């Protein structure tokens, strides 16, 4: 039986082509045929979830200290609702990274509240079954699991080499999203044997794609979804 196709996640939309986490980048990724839009989210002072990799505007203004109107006057940052509105463009799915900082709690809501705000947005759009939530902060993942067990969860990881199964158990997930350098065929095989999927980040070169395909990962997060899709078609 042939291996299932490797899914393509457009990292911050299509960061290699257009401004990251912008509506234009997400629209491009959809048109290119990406399976998932990958994005980062933060929360304003009035509890609106917005799409931004950084919790601060340059130089030092925290998004959490601004309400949505104040943020809009300073920067062009889409809300999560605006990105989820793209769901009617096709069968696109959404990979939402919750940016939570245990050492800097002032930059984000408490994990339980952050998880709730993302879940409420998904529920408003009826997209629970087309979304996955990932985070380096496993407190967020545990909170989301309690709140909405139907939503897929992924444990982001970039530490020392470690069993993917051990990471999944610690995070309470059945998906692990490791840094690409940590992926080996043996680690992927062990994860798959336990029912854990592997979705590495961020891979942008054919040499890396080749290694990840050989390792039989389930999906790849990339800055250039069109190029990765073209590569996978040639494999």
MDAnalysis code that builds the backbone (N, CA, C; Angstrom):
import MDAnalysis as mda
import numpy as np

u = mda.Universe.empty(705, n_residues=235, atom_resindex=np.repeat(np.arange(235), 3), trajectory=True)
u.add_TopologyAttr("name", ["N", "CA", "C"] * 235)
u.add_TopologyAttr("resid", np.arange(1, 236))
u.add_TopologyAttr("resname", ["UNK", "UNK", "UNK", "UNK", "UNK", "UNK", "UNK", "UNK", "UNK", "UNK", "UNK", "UNK", "UNK", "UNK", "UNK", "UNK", "UNK", "UNK", "UNK", "UNK", "UNK", "UNK", "UNK", "UNK", "UNK", "UNK", "UNK", "UNK", "UNK", "UNK", "UNK", "UNK", "UNK", "UNK", "UNK", "UNK", "UNK", "UNK", "UNK", "UNK", "UNK", "UNK", "UNK", "UNK", "UNK", "UNK", "UNK", "UNK", "UNK", "UNK", "UNK", "UNK", "UNK", "UNK", "UNK", "UNK", "UNK", "UNK", "UNK", "UNK", "UNK", "UNK", "UNK", "UNK", "UNK", "UNK", "UNK", "UNK", "UNK", "UNK", "UNK", "UNK", "UNK", "UNK", "UNK", "UNK", "UNK", "UNK", "UNK", "UNK", "UNK", "UNK", "UNK", "UNK", "UNK", "UNK", "UNK", "UNK", "UNK", "UNK", "UNK", "UNK", "UNK", "UNK", "UNK", "UNK", "UNK", "UNK", "UNK", "UNK", "UNK", "UNK", "UNK", "UNK", "UNK", "UNK", "UNK", "UNK", "UNK", "UNK", "UNK", "UNK", "UNK", "UNK", "UNK", "UNK", "UNK", "UNK", "UNK", "UNK", "UNK", "UNK", "UNK", "UNK", "UNK", "UNK", "UNK", "UNK", "UNK", "UNK", "UNK", "UNK", "UNK", "UNK", "UNK", "UNK", "UNK", "UNK", "UNK", "UNK", "UNK", "UNK", "UNK", "UNK", "UNK", "UNK", "UNK", "UNK", "UNK", "UNK", "UNK", "UNK", "UNK", "UNK", "UNK", "UNK", "UNK", "UNK", "UNK", "UNK", "UNK", "UNK", "UNK", "UNK", "UNK", "UNK", "UNK", "UNK", "UNK", "UNK", "UNK", "UNK", "UNK", "UNK", "UNK", "UNK", "UNK", "UNK", "UNK", "UNK", "UNK", "UNK", "UNK", "UNK", "UNK", "UNK", "UNK", "UNK", "UNK", "UNK", "UNK", "UNK", "UNK", "UNK", "UNK", "UNK", "UNK", "UNK", "UNK", "UNK", "UNK", "UNK", "UNK", "UNK", "UNK", "UNK", "UNK", "UNK", "UNK", "UNK", "UNK", "UNK", "UNK", "UNK", "UNK", "UNK", "UNK", "UNK", "UNK", "UNK", "UNK", "UNK", "UNK", "UNK", "UNK", "UNK", "UNK", "UNK", "UNK", "UNK", "UNK", "UNK", "UNK", "UNK", "UNK"])
u.atoms.positions = np.array([
    [0.845, -1.198, 0.000],
    [0.000, 0.000, 0.000],
    [0.878, 1.245, 0.000],
    [0.624, 2.204, -0.908],
    [1.450, 3.418, -0.945],
    [1.260, 4.249, 0.319],
    [2.311, 4.999, 0.678],
    [2.224, 5.867, 1.852],
    [1.226, 6.988, 1.588],
    [0.520, 7.444, 2.623],
    [-0.408, 8.568, 2.434],
    [0.348, 9.815, 2.017],
    [-0.303, 10.724, 1.319],
    [0.395, 11.935, 0.873],
    [0.862, 12.778, 2.053],
    [1.981, 13.451, 1.865],
    [2.489, 14.371, 2.878],
    [1.763, 15.698, 2.717],
    [1.159, 16.173, 3.785],
    [0.402, 17.417, 3.742],
    [1.346, 18.617, 3.835],
    [0.911, 19.714, 3.250],
    [1.733, 20.929, 3.194],
    [1.080, 22.034, 4.023],
    [1.843, 22.551, 4.982],
    [1.400, 23.678, 5.811],
    [2.138, 24.926, 5.365],
    [1.408, 25.939, 4.930],
    [2.025, 27.209, 4.557],
    [2.391, 27.995, 5.804],
    [3.701, 28.083, 6.091],
    [4.184, 28.709, 7.318],
    [3.941, 30.214, 7.303],
    [3.132, 30.668, 8.250],
    [2.716, 32.080, 8.300],
    [2.142, 32.503, 6.948],
    [1.463, 31.557, 6.316],
    [0.889, 31.757, 4.995],
    [1.857, 31.286, 3.934],
    [2.729, 32.183, 3.507],
    [3.774, 31.859, 2.534],
    [4.887, 32.871, 2.730],
    [5.603, 32.718, 3.811],
    [6.557, 33.735, 4.278],
    [7.657, 34.033, 3.259],
    [7.985, 33.064, 2.417],
    [9.034, 33.287, 1.423],
    [8.565, 34.164, 0.274],
    [7.258, 34.334, 0.141],
    [6.704, 35.013, -1.021],
    [6.074, 36.360, -0.667],
    [5.348, 36.412, 0.445],
    [4.580, 37.598, 0.826],
    [4.745, 37.866, 2.318],
    [4.402, 39.060, 2.782],
    [4.553, 39.356, 4.211],
    [3.876, 38.312, 5.090],
    [4.614, 37.860, 6.078],
    [4.123, 36.761, 6.915],
    [2.862, 37.134, 7.687],
    [2.029, 36.114, 7.892],
    [0.797, 36.261, 8.671],
    [-0.117, 37.359, 8.133],
    [-0.029, 37.604, 6.834],
    [-0.913, 38.590, 6.203],
    [-2.019, 37.865, 5.453],
    [-3.143, 38.550, 5.241],
    [-4.223, 37.947, 4.477],
    [-3.753, 37.598, 3.068],
    [-2.900, 38.445, 2.487],
    [-2.388, 38.161, 1.151],
    [-1.582, 36.867, 1.128],
    [-0.767, 36.649, 2.146],
    [0.030, 35.418, 2.209],
    [-0.859, 34.196, 2.370],
    [-1.900, 34.318, 3.182],
    [-2.812, 33.189, 3.362],
    [-3.591, 32.898, 2.079],
    [-4.027, 33.934, 1.402],
    [-4.746, 33.745, 0.137],
    [-3.832, 33.100, -0.905],
    [-2.573, 33.500, -0.932],
    [-1.614, 32.891, -1.860],
    [-1.452, 31.410, -1.546],
    [-1.289, 31.072, -0.277],
    [-1.102, 29.670, 0.097],
    [-2.297, 28.821, -0.323],
    [-3.492, 29.367, -0.166],
    [-4.689, 28.641, -0.601],
    [-4.653, 28.426, -2.108],
    [-4.329, 29.469, -2.853],
    [-4.303, 29.356, -4.319],
    [-3.210, 28.402, -4.785],
    [-2.134, 28.289, -4.004],
    [-1.038, 27.384, -4.360],
    [-1.386, 25.929, -4.095],
    [-2.430, 25.688, -3.303],
    [-2.841, 24.317, -3.021],
    [-2.397, 23.775, -1.687],
    [-1.979, 24.653, -0.773],
    [-1.589, 24.191, 0.558],
    [-2.755, 23.490, 1.247],
    [-2.435, 22.537, 2.095],
    [-3.467, 21.835, 2.865],
    [-3.846, 22.596, 4.124],
    [-2.868, 23.277, 4.721],
    [-3.078, 24.022, 5.965],
    [-2.505, 25.425, 5.836],
    [-3.154, 26.378, 6.480],
    [-2.565, 27.678, 6.756],
    [-2.012, 27.635, 8.171],
    [-0.705, 27.834, 8.298],
    [-0.092, 27.875, 9.620],
    [0.063, 29.326, 10.019],
    [-0.267, 29.643, 11.250],
    [-0.229, 31.039, 11.711],
    [0.051, 31.095, 13.207],
    [0.467, 32.277, 13.664],
    [0.709, 32.533, 15.082],
    [-0.339, 33.501, 15.588],
    [-0.759, 33.330, 16.840],
    [-1.764, 34.248, 17.358],
    [-1.345, 34.856, 18.691],
    [-1.765, 36.103, 18.855],
    [-1.605, 36.853, 20.098],
    [-2.984, 37.386, 20.472],
    [-3.073, 38.076, 21.614],
    [-4.364, 38.568, 22.096],
    [-4.222, 40.021, 22.536],
    [-5.145, 40.855, 22.077],
    [-5.152, 42.265, 22.456],
    [-5.653, 42.442, 23.892],
    [-5.557, 43.672, 24.365],
    [-6.013, 43.969, 25.714],
    [-7.508, 43.789, 25.897],
    [-8.280, 43.888, 24.807],
    [-9.717, 43.650, 24.902],
    [-10.096, 42.245, 24.419],
    [-9.140, 41.331, 24.520],
    [-9.353, 39.895, 24.288],
    [-9.798, 39.554, 22.868],
    [-9.204, 40.222, 21.886],
    [-9.405, 39.851, 20.489],
    [-8.173, 39.079, 20.030],
    [-8.388, 37.909, 19.444],
    [-7.266, 37.106, 18.947],
    [-6.829, 37.661, 17.594],
    [-5.545, 37.991, 17.484],
    [-4.991, 38.536, 16.248],
    [-3.837, 37.659, 15.778],
    [-3.507, 37.795, 14.508],
    [-2.510, 36.915, 13.896],
    [-1.178, 37.655, 13.798],
    [-0.253, 37.271, 14.677],
    [1.063, 37.919, 14.733],
    [2.066, 36.952, 15.338],
    [3.241, 36.856, 14.724],
    [4.274, 36.004, 15.295],
    [4.848, 36.602, 16.567],
    [5.039, 37.911, 16.575],
    [5.668, 38.573, 17.713],
    [4.610, 39.121, 18.661],
    [4.837, 38.991, 19.970],
    [3.878, 39.530, 20.928],
    [3.988, 41.032, 21.111],
    [5.010, 41.627, 20.489],
    [5.222, 43.062, 20.603],
    [5.323, 43.687, 19.226],
    [4.869, 44.928, 19.130],
    [5.159, 45.736, 17.961],
    [6.529, 46.367, 18.159],
    [7.240, 46.601, 17.083],
    [8.524, 47.276, 17.242],
    [8.279, 48.720, 17.658],
    [9.068, 49.261, 18.636],
    [10.165, 48.537, 19.267],
    [9.764, 47.722, 20.488],
    [8.836, 48.227, 21.305],
    [8.612, 47.544, 22.590],
    [7.156, 47.496, 23.030],
    [6.217, 47.852, 22.181],
    [4.819, 47.918, 22.610],
    [4.182, 46.534, 22.528],
    [3.721, 46.019, 23.658],
    [3.105, 44.701, 23.683],
    [1.693, 44.755, 23.120],
    [1.356, 43.803, 22.254],
    [-0.004, 43.715, 21.718],
    [-1.015, 43.574, 22.846],
    [-0.644, 42.878, 23.881],
    [-1.553, 42.652, 25.003],
    [-1.914, 43.950, 25.724],
    [-1.139, 44.992, 25.536],
    [-1.412, 46.270, 26.205],
    [-2.245, 47.215, 25.348],
    [-2.600, 46.777, 24.134],
    [-3.387, 47.615, 23.227],
    [-4.745, 46.988, 22.980],
    [-5.785, 47.812, 22.865],
    [-7.044, 47.240, 22.403],
    [-6.993, 47.152, 20.874],
    [-8.001, 46.523, 20.277],
    [-7.952, 46.272, 18.841],
    [-7.879, 47.577, 18.049],
    [-8.630, 48.581, 18.452],
    [-8.615, 49.854, 17.729],
    [-7.237, 50.501, 17.797],
    [-6.606, 50.458, 18.949],
    [-5.261, 51.024, 19.091],
    [-4.254, 50.254, 18.242],
    [-4.383, 48.929, 18.230],
    [-3.491, 48.109, 17.421],
    [-3.652, 48.436, 15.940],
    [-4.895, 48.584, 15.497],
    [-5.163, 48.870, 14.081],
    [-4.562, 50.199, 13.650],
    [-4.472, 51.159, 14.581],
    [-3.869, 52.454, 14.236],
    [-2.356, 52.359, 14.095],
    [-1.773, 51.339, 14.695],
    [-0.313, 51.209, 14.706],
    [0.215, 50.214, 13.666],
    [-0.589, 49.201, 13.326],
    [-0.093, 48.130, 12.461],
    [-1.243, 47.467, 11.716],
    [-0.906, 46.865, 10.599],
    [-1.895, 46.118, 9.811],
    [-1.770, 44.639, 10.167],
    [-2.544, 44.226, 11.139],
    [-2.491, 42.851, 11.632],
    [-3.899, 42.274, 11.573],
    [-4.103, 41.165, 10.852],
    [-5.459, 40.611, 10.760],
    [-5.896, 39.957, 12.063],
    [-7.172, 39.906, 12.264],
    [-7.715, 39.134, 13.382],
    [-7.813, 37.671, 12.965],
    [-7.892, 36.803, 13.952],
    [-8.097, 35.386, 13.647],
    [-9.413, 35.194, 12.908],
    [-10.437, 35.940, 13.276],
    [-11.722, 35.831, 12.582],
    [-11.578, 36.136, 11.092],
    [-10.777, 37.125, 10.753],
    [-10.587, 37.459, 9.340],
    [-9.920, 36.319, 8.579],
    [-8.958, 35.672, 9.201],
    [-8.295, 34.541, 8.541],
    [-9.253, 33.358, 8.419],
    [-10.011, 33.107, 9.467],
    [-10.964, 31.989, 9.408],
    [-12.055, 32.240, 8.374],
    [-12.312, 33.498, 8.056],
    [-13.279, 33.809, 6.995],
    [-12.843, 33.264, 5.636],
    [-11.561, 32.919, 5.495],
    [-11.066, 32.363, 4.229],
    [-11.463, 30.905, 4.035],
    [-12.137, 30.333, 5.009],
    [-12.493, 28.909, 4.940],
    [-13.361, 28.579, 3.743],
    [-14.127, 29.550, 3.262],
    [-15.010, 29.262, 2.133],
    [-14.272, 29.289, 0.795],
    [-12.948, 29.547, 0.816],
    [-12.168, 29.540, -0.427],
    [-11.854, 28.115, -0.903],
    [-12.127, 27.123, -0.063],
    [-11.815, 25.745, -0.423],
    [-11.649, 24.899, 0.819],
    [-11.138, 23.681, 0.655],
    [-11.036, 22.763, 1.801],
    [-9.814, 23.020, 2.672],
    [-9.394, 24.264, 2.786],
    [-8.206, 24.601, 3.560],
    [-8.444, 24.327, 5.044],
    [-7.376, 23.883, 5.723],
    [-7.420, 23.678, 7.165],
    [-6.510, 24.712, 7.838],
    [-6.625, 24.813, 9.147],
    [-5.964, 25.896, 9.877],
    [-5.099, 25.321, 11.003],
    [-3.822, 25.666, 10.994],
    [-2.883, 25.276, 12.039],
    [-2.541, 26.536, 12.825],
    [-3.085, 26.634, 14.036],
    [-2.998, 27.861, 14.828],
    [-1.994, 27.669, 15.962],
    [-0.900, 28.426, 15.910],
    [0.073, 28.361, 17.005],
    [-0.257, 29.410, 18.051],
    [-0.527, 28.953, 19.248],
    [-0.789, 29.851, 20.373],
    [0.544, 30.252, 20.996],
    [0.829, 31.554, 20.928],
    [2.088, 32.082, 21.430],
    [1.923, 32.483, 22.900],
    [2.305, 31.561, 23.757],
    [2.188, 31.759, 25.202],
    [3.578, 31.674, 25.804],
    [3.852, 32.508, 26.812],
    [5.211, 32.664, 27.317],
    [5.236, 32.497, 28.841],
    [5.537, 31.302, 29.335],
    [5.523, 31.069, 30.784],
    [6.374, 32.051, 31.582],
    [7.504, 32.476, 31.003],
    [8.387, 33.395, 31.725],
    [7.966, 34.855, 31.583],
    [7.003, 35.123, 30.701],
    [6.524, 36.494, 30.491],
    [4.998, 36.490, 30.411],
    [4.342, 36.238, 31.521],
    [2.882, 36.128, 31.502],
    [2.172, 37.419, 31.119],
    [2.875, 38.535, 31.174],
    [2.256, 39.812, 30.809],
    [1.995, 39.923, 29.304],
    [2.584, 39.032, 28.507],
    [2.462, 39.116, 27.050],
    [1.274, 38.356, 26.481],
    [0.582, 37.611, 27.310],
    [-0.533, 36.792, 26.812],
    [-1.506, 36.516, 27.944],
    [-2.736, 36.147, 27.603],
    [-3.672, 35.748, 28.660],
    [-3.196, 34.453, 29.327],
    [-3.748, 34.103, 30.476],
    [-3.440, 32.800, 31.064],
    [-3.770, 31.681, 30.072],
    [-3.072, 30.552, 30.132],
    [-3.281, 29.487, 29.147],
    [-4.740, 29.084, 28.966],
    [-5.482, 28.990, 30.053],
    [-6.875, 28.566, 29.956],
    [-7.716, 29.590, 29.181],
    [-7.473, 30.863, 29.426],
    [-8.223, 31.905, 28.726],
    [-7.812, 31.987, 27.259],
    [-6.519, 31.848, 26.979],
    [-6.041, 31.878, 25.602],
    [-6.677, 30.739, 24.808],
    [-6.659, 29.545, 25.378],
    [-7.277, 28.391, 24.709],
    [-8.761, 28.647, 24.461],
    [-9.426, 29.231, 25.446],
    [-10.858, 29.498, 25.297],
    [-11.132, 30.486, 24.167],
    [-10.331, 31.540, 24.069],
    [-10.552, 32.546, 23.034],
    [-10.370, 31.963, 21.635],
    [-9.361, 31.120, 21.463],
    [-9.154, 30.477, 20.161],
    [-10.298, 29.518, 19.862],
    [-10.692, 28.752, 20.853],
    [-11.804, 27.811, 20.659],
    [-13.097, 28.539, 20.298],
    [-13.368, 29.649, 20.957],
    [-14.586, 30.406, 20.652],
    [-14.576, 30.911, 19.207],
    [-13.410, 31.341, 18.730],
    [-13.318, 31.781, 17.334],
    [-13.594, 30.628, 16.384],
    [-13.013, 29.475, 16.657],
    [-13.259, 28.303, 15.803],
    [-14.726, 27.904, 15.841],
    [-15.327, 27.991, 16.999],
    [-16.738, 27.616, 17.123],
    [-17.639, 28.600, 16.389],
    [-17.299, 29.893, 16.449],
    [-18.090, 30.884, 15.712],
    [-18.132, 30.566, 14.220],
    [-17.019, 30.078, 13.712],
    [-16.911, 29.789, 12.281],
    [-17.240, 28.328, 11.955],
    [-17.567, 27.546, 12.974],
    [-17.876, 26.116, 12.801],
    [-16.719, 25.392, 12.112],
    [-15.513, 25.641, 12.613],
    [-14.308, 25.082, 11.996],
    [-13.529, 24.168, 12.930],
    [-14.168, 23.687, 13.971],
    [-13.444, 22.829, 14.910],
    [-12.805, 21.627, 14.219],
    [-13.510, 21.067, 13.221],
    [-13.000, 19.864, 12.561],
    [-11.991, 20.174, 11.461],
    [-11.743, 21.457, 11.192],
    [-10.759, 21.843, 10.171],
    [-9.567, 22.566, 10.788],
    [-9.409, 22.421, 12.092],
    [-8.348, 23.153, 12.781],
    [-7.485, 22.226, 13.626],
    [-6.235, 22.640, 13.783],
    [-5.375, 22.066, 14.807],
    [-4.705, 23.227, 15.533],
    [-4.390, 23.003, 16.789],
    [-3.746, 24.021, 17.624],
    [-2.395, 23.475, 18.055],
    [-1.359, 24.296, 17.899],
    [-0.035, 23.875, 18.331],
    [0.562, 24.929, 19.250],
    [1.494, 24.489, 20.092],
    [2.139, 25.426, 21.005],
    [3.389, 24.794, 21.598],
    [4.358, 25.659, 21.923],
    [5.499, 25.233, 22.728],
    [5.127, 25.162, 24.198],
    [4.086, 25.880, 24.590],
    [3.631, 25.919, 25.977],
    [2.580, 24.823, 26.162],
    [2.987, 23.731, 26.744],
    [2.098, 22.582, 26.853],
    [0.918, 22.850, 27.781],
    [1.000, 23.881, 28.611],
    [-0.154, 24.242, 29.456],
    [-1.352, 24.614, 28.582],
    [-1.083, 25.281, 27.471],
    [-2.145, 25.659, 26.544],
    [-2.802, 24.421, 25.949],
    [-1.980, 23.443, 25.584],
    [-2.505, 22.229, 24.963],
    [-3.365, 21.438, 25.936],
    [-2.927, 21.349, 27.179],
    [-3.742, 20.655, 28.186],
    [-5.064, 21.391, 28.411],
    [-4.998, 22.718, 28.410],
    [-6.226, 23.505, 28.591],
    [-7.185, 23.295, 27.429],
    [-6.662, 23.284, 26.214],
    [-7.513, 23.076, 25.044],
    [-8.105, 21.670, 25.039],
    [-7.330, 20.701, 25.459],
    [-7.829, 19.323, 25.502],
    [-9.040, 19.218, 26.426],
    [-8.976, 19.875, 27.571],
    [-10.104, 19.843, 28.507],
    [-11.320, 20.579, 27.944],
    [-11.056, 21.660, 27.251],
    [-12.120, 22.515, 26.754],
    [-12.790, 21.954, 25.513],
    [-11.970, 21.441, 24.593],
    [-12.493, 21.007, 23.287],
    [-11.708, 19.785, 22.813],
    [-12.011, 18.619, 23.347],
    [-11.234, 17.420, 23.015],
    [-11.297, 17.027, 21.551],
    [-12.238, 17.615, 20.812],
    [-12.354, 17.278, 19.397],
    [-11.302, 17.968, 18.523],
    [-10.654, 19.002, 19.034],
    [-9.678, 19.746, 18.243],
    [-8.320, 19.052, 18.294],
    [-7.702, 18.881, 17.135],
    [-6.386, 18.262, 17.065],
    [-5.334, 19.175, 17.697],
    [-4.395, 18.568, 18.395],
    [-3.370, 19.328, 19.107],
    [-1.991, 18.827, 18.714],
    [-1.047, 19.761, 18.591],
    [0.324, 19.416, 18.234],
    [1.290, 20.052, 19.219],
    [2.260, 19.258, 19.676],
    [3.285, 19.738, 20.592],
    [4.491, 20.224, 19.801],
    [4.724, 21.523, 19.816],
    [5.922, 22.077, 19.190],
    [7.131, 21.781, 20.068],
    [8.255, 21.445, 19.409],
    [9.429, 21.080, 20.199],
    [10.700, 21.455, 19.449],
    [11.665, 22.028, 20.202],
    [12.940, 22.409, 19.599],
    [14.100, 22.201, 20.569],
    [13.938, 21.320, 21.523],
    [14.979, 21.096, 22.516],
    [15.980, 20.032, 22.103],
    [16.593, 19.428, 23.074],
    [17.557, 18.357, 22.819],
    [16.835, 17.157, 22.226],
    [17.534, 16.330, 21.446],
    [16.892, 15.146, 20.857],
    [16.166, 14.311, 21.907],
    [14.944, 13.928, 21.561],
    [14.079, 13.264, 22.520],
    [13.054, 12.443, 21.751],
    [12.600, 11.367, 22.337],
    [11.557, 10.554, 21.726],
    [10.322, 11.398, 21.435],
    [9.811, 11.299, 20.205],
    [8.590, 12.033, 19.877],
    [7.415, 11.523, 20.702],
    [7.421, 10.252, 21.003],
    [6.347, 9.698, 21.824],
    [6.378, 10.301, 23.226],
    [7.574, 10.490, 23.786],
    [7.692, 11.100, 25.119],
    [7.170, 12.537, 25.091],
    [7.467, 13.275, 24.024],
    [6.970, 14.644, 23.894],
    [5.448, 14.638, 23.839],
    [4.882, 13.752, 23.020],
    [3.425, 13.681, 22.891],
    [2.766, 13.351, 24.219],
    [3.353, 12.453, 24.961],
    [2.780, 12.085, 26.264],
    [2.824, 13.258, 27.232],
    [3.933, 13.988, 27.225],
    [4.059, 15.145, 28.117],
    [3.032, 16.221, 27.776],
    [2.790, 16.405, 26.475],
    [1.886, 17.463, 26.027],
    [0.428, 17.028, 25.979],
    [0.198, 15.719, 26.030],
    [-1.171, 15.217, 25.920],
    [-1.725, 15.327, 24.515],
    [-0.868, 15.103, 23.510],
    [-1.273, 15.241, 22.110],
    [-1.013, 13.950, 21.344],
    [-1.589, 13.875, 20.148],
    [-1.234, 12.777, 19.245],
    [-0.556, 13.299, 17.974],
    [-0.049, 14.534, 18.047],
    [0.771, 15.113, 16.989],
    [1.973, 15.789, 17.648],
    [3.152, 15.580, 17.071],
    [4.358, 16.275, 17.519],
    [4.886, 17.092, 16.344],
    [5.243, 18.340, 16.617],
    [5.784, 19.236, 15.585],
    [7.206, 19.610, 15.980],
    [8.179, 18.780, 15.616],
    [9.567, 19.047, 16.013],
    [10.297, 19.927, 15.005],
    [11.388, 20.528, 15.459],
    [12.288, 21.187, 14.516],
    [12.786, 20.150, 13.522],
    [12.938, 20.572, 12.287],
    [13.291, 19.630, 11.205],
    [14.571, 18.838, 11.504],
    [15.534, 19.449, 12.214],
    [16.806, 18.786, 12.467],
    [16.657, 17.581, 13.392],
    [15.557, 17.510, 14.122],
    [15.346, 16.422, 15.079],
    [14.698, 15.193, 14.453],
    [14.286, 15.304, 13.199],
    [13.541, 14.213, 12.569],
    [14.486, 13.135, 12.054],
    [14.236, 11.892, 12.501],
    [14.918, 10.715, 11.952],
    [13.863, 9.675, 11.627],
    [14.212, 8.771, 10.742],
    [13.266, 7.706, 10.388],
    [12.906, 6.896, 11.617],
    [13.860, 6.614, 12.484],
    [13.584, 5.803, 13.663],
    [12.601, 6.504, 14.602],
    [12.777, 7.802, 14.810],
    [11.857, 8.528, 15.689],
    [10.458, 8.597, 15.089],
    [10.378, 8.790, 13.779],
    [9.065, 8.831, 13.137],
    [8.406, 7.460, 13.207],
    [9.168, 6.416, 12.952],
    [8.607, 5.063, 12.997],
    [8.048, 4.753, 14.382],
    [8.795, 5.091, 15.415],
    [8.333, 4.835, 16.783],
    [7.081, 5.636, 17.103],
    [7.027, 6.874, 16.628],
    [5.840, 7.696, 16.858],
    [4.634, 7.097, 16.150],
    [4.804, 6.720, 14.895],
    [3.689, 6.142, 14.144],
    [3.193, 4.855, 14.780],
    [4.087, 4.069, 15.327],
    [3.687, 2.819, 15.966],
    [2.768, 3.069, 17.154],
    [2.895, 4.252, 17.753],
    [2.051, 4.620, 18.893],
    [0.887, 5.514, 18.485],
    [0.688, 5.714, 17.193],
    [-0.423, 6.540, 16.730],
    [-0.166, 8.026, 16.803],
    [1.095, 8.438, 16.820],
    [1.458, 9.851, 16.901],
    [1.963, 10.324, 15.542],
    [1.377, 11.411, 15.027],
    [1.793, 11.986, 13.753],
    [2.954, 12.950, 13.973],
    [3.758, 13.160, 12.916],
    [4.942, 14.014, 12.997],
    [4.860, 15.086, 11.912],
    [4.920, 16.347, 12.354],
    [4.769, 17.495, 11.445],
    [5.924, 18.462, 11.695],
    [7.071, 18.288, 11.028],
    [8.242, 19.125, 11.322],
    [8.152, 20.525, 10.718],
    [8.934, 21.434, 11.284],
    [9.047, 22.825, 10.839],
    [10.516, 23.201, 10.790],
    [10.864, 24.304, 10.177],
    [10.299, 24.868, 8.977],
    [11.273, 24.477, 7.885],
    [10.834, 23.737, 6.879],
    [11.712, 23.156, 5.867],
    [11.507, 23.875, 4.542],
    [12.593, 24.419, 3.990],
    [12.489, 25.256, 2.797],
    [13.382, 24.838, 1.639],
    [14.226, 23.822, 1.825],
    [15.144, 23.440, 0.761],
    [14.904, 21.997, 0.312],
    [15.087, 21.718, -0.982],
    [14.860, 20.360, -1.479],
    [15.650, 19.285, -0.736],
    [16.882, 19.592, -0.323],
    [17.669, 18.588, 0.390],
    [17.003, 18.197, 1.709],
    [16.400, 19.180, 2.366],
    [15.701, 18.898, 3.622],
    [14.393, 18.178, 3.335],
    [13.675, 18.614, 2.316],
    [12.428, 17.931, 1.956],
    [12.696, 16.460, 1.655],
    [13.767, 16.196, 0.929],
    [14.101, 14.807, 0.580],
    [14.289, 13.962, 1.837],
    [15.007, 14.506, 2.812],
    [15.249, 13.758, 4.047],
    [13.954, 13.524, 4.822],
    [13.093, 14.532, 4.867],
    [11.840, 14.391, 5.605],
    [10.889, 13.424, 4.903],
    [10.864, 13.462, 3.594],
    [10.033, 12.502, 2.844],
    [10.534, 11.085, 3.116],
    [11.853, 10.889, 3.098],
    [12.417, 9.566, 3.367],
    [12.093, 9.088, 4.780],
    [11.981, 10.032, 5.712],
    [11.630, 9.678, 7.089],
    [10.147, 9.376, 7.260],
    [9.361, 9.650, 6.214],
    [7.920, 9.375, 6.181],
    [7.141, 10.207, 7.202],
    [7.455, 11.498, 7.250],
    [6.680, 12.401, 8.099],
    [5.267, 12.549, 7.531],
    [4.378, 13.073, 8.334],
    [2.974, 13.198, 7.933],
    [2.677, 14.503, 7.215],
    [3.434, 15.539, 7.526],
    [3.244, 16.856, 6.917],
    [4.536, 17.631, 7.084],
    [4.661, 18.713, 6.319],
    [5.830, 19.584, 6.405],
    [5.349, 21.029, 6.452],
    [5.875, 21.780, 7.387],
    [5.607, 23.215, 7.482],
    [6.709, 23.941, 6.712],
    [6.317, 24.799, 5.763],
    [7.291, 25.448, 4.894],
    [6.913, 26.889, 4.615],
    [7.947, 27.711, 4.349],
    [7.724, 29.104, 3.969],
    [7.274, 29.237, 2.514],
    [7.479, 28.183, 1.723],
    [7.180, 28.248, 0.282],
    [6.306, 27.062, -0.112],
    [5.017, 27.132, 0.193],
    [4.159, 25.965, -0.062],
    [4.085, 25.573, -1.535],
    [4.105, 26.538, -2.455],
    [4.025, 26.192, -3.873],
    [5.224, 25.364, -4.306],
    [6.410, 25.750, -3.868],
    [7.616, 25.013, -4.238],
    [7.606, 23.611, -3.640],
    [7.172, 23.473, -2.398],
    [7.113, 22.153, -1.775],
    [6.087, 21.273, -2.484],
    [4.936, 21.830, -2.824],
    [3.924, 21.045, -3.541],
    [4.479, 20.546, -4.867],
    [5.174, 21.411, -5.592],
    [5.770, 21.001, -6.860],
    [6.807, 19.892, -6.646],
    [7.593, 19.998, -5.585],
    [8.596, 18.981, -5.281],
    [7.925, 17.637, -4.979],
    [6.901, 17.661, -4.154],
    [6.226, 16.417, -3.775],
    [5.587, 15.737, -4.979],
    [5.125, 16.524, -5.940],
    [4.526, 15.940, -7.147],
    [5.560, 15.203, -7.985],
    [6.819, 15.619, -7.859],
    [7.883, 14.969, -8.625],
    [8.417, 13.714, -7.950],
    [8.103, 13.559, -6.661],
    [8.647, 12.415, -5.911],
    [7.998, 11.100, -6.358],
])
